[in-house]
Amino acid sequence: MKRTFPIISYVFLLASMLHAAEPKLHPLPAPVSNNAVASVKIHKRLFLFSFMGIGPKKTWDSITNAAYELDLSIGKWSELRPVPGPAGRLAASAVGVREQVFLFGGYVVDGQGGETTVSDVAVYEPIGHRWYRGADIPVPVDDSVIGVYRDRYVYLISGWSKNDAVRNVQVYDAEKNTWRQATPIPGTPVFGHAGALLDDSIVYVDGAYKNSAANSPRYIAPNECWIGKIDHRDLSKIQWTKLPNHPGNARYRIAAGPSQKDQKIYFSGGTDNPYNYDGIGYDGRPSEPSPVTFAWNLRTSKWEVITENTPDPTMDHRGLLVTPAGLVIIGGMEKGQQVTSRVTVIPKEAKAQ
């Protein structure tokens, strides 16, 4: 019994040291929502990025082209050169490939409320601190799901293009700077859906699509979940299969991201009421974020609830970043459609059943 106290003391000391070694992640320099996010590992150091989005006013003139970088070992943000182009964008998609960040599509809003989907591909090189252009997206998209395969091929799955959502799955070769079309999604074409690519599997859920009924709302969230298996011999061939519904209601603009270590794709927040960029639903009701965080487990082929009560949940996301510290959500809209600068870290442990 006399040895118990030293052992317990050592365990608590070790836990305290590990906790102290994890840096606190500072808020963004400015509140932003609908910002594209990505992570890149360079020389064994993990960097997180946030690009563009909309500010607290939630008006067309508060859309920004600001770019920020966070060194996870330090926890503080640095402002980068703005994303190239005459204006900021919403609903762009970003991903890290080969120690660079690739930023795809999105849409711009003019003073009269007009929205234009763009085909831009902007590439940021953190080591050289410079931007350059990639080949334009063949079918311009915004609010698309993004994923990277073999650290080379970037997949853009469905999304909004000009006048409606499209079924296209477009594949960008980061080495050759070329595009090809892959097997389209078989389900409802959507935008604002959420998902990721892990190993050879693409998983996406929900989003929004045009309501064909004459009555409101203009857009509704489909309760659809899909998994696509990429053919190892022909990466343009995808075998799509419908998945069972995920925990909770169908939602729009959930934060999602993959974890190679856990073999899971995580989802958090979003809302069951699709909305315009101001956070007000197409049905005229203010949208509110869901507190549910869940995951698709590739090992067990099952959904898992991480937590039903995520503290201070958010919506209006373009991604979620999995880090050693946990699931990182950068910015977004809190309750009451309030744009935040907060950086949230959610533990990855599954809820006990």
Number of C-alpha atoms within 10 A of each C-alpha: 4 6 7 9 10 10 11 11 11 12 12 12 12 12 12 11 11 10 12 10 10 14 14 16 20 15 17 21 13 14 19 30 33 30 30 26 28 25 25 20 15 13 7 7 10 15 22 21 25 26 27 26 30 27 24 18 13 19 14 22 14 14 25 20 20 21 19 20 21 20 19 20 14 13 17 16 20 13 14 17 13 16 22 17 10 8 16 23 29 28 31 29 27 28 22 24 23 15 17 21 21 23 23 27 27 28 24 21 18 11 9 7 10 10 15 18 23 21 19 22 20 20 23 21 14 16 9 8 9 11 18 12 14 18 16 18 20 15 18 21 33 28 31 30 31 28 26 23 19 11 14 16 21 24 26 26 31 27 29 25 23 15 9 13 22 23 18 20 22 24 25 22 17 20 11 11 12 15 18 14 17 19 18 19 21 13 14 18 22 27 29 29 32 31 31 27 25 21 16 15 18 26 25 24 28 28 32 29 23 17 13 11 9 7 8 12 17 17 20 25 24 22 16 18 21 19 20 19 18 21 13 10 7 9 17 17 16 21 15 19 15 13 17 12 15 20 14 14 15 23 26 29 33 31 27 30 27 26 19 11 8 13 16 24 25 30 27 31 29 32 26 25 24 29 25 13 18 21 24 17 21 17 16 13 12 16 25 25 26 25 19 20 27 24 23 22 16 16 9 10 10 13 19 19 20 21 19 15 11 16 12 13 22 32 32 34 30 34 31 26 21 25 16 12 16 14 22 22 26 29 27 31 29 21 15 12 21 21 26 20 20 21 16 19 18 18 15 21 10 13 12 7 5
